[in-house]
């Protein structure tokens, strides 16, 4: 948006241009205007709510590996799966 010196919005002149191929890839994107700082225009940001980063890494707390009962239970379950 373009603002007058008194802070009131005058008109919407800022635009984001994208190609049809881009819209196919990022069909759920939304346009946001950031807060106006120094200039009389607002910076525009395109955001998408869904980002596929691929499979999530497996994580485990190391504290469980030091517990003897947990280790025995895990070994028992692995043997059951392998049978």
PyMOL commands that set and color helices and strands:
alter all, ss='L'
color gray80, all
select helices_A, chain A and resi 20-25+62-66+68-82
alter helices_A, ss='H'
color red, helices_A
select strands_A, chain A and resi 2-3+9-11+29-33+44-48
alter strands_A, ss='S'
color yellow, strands_A
deselect
rebuild
show_as cartoon
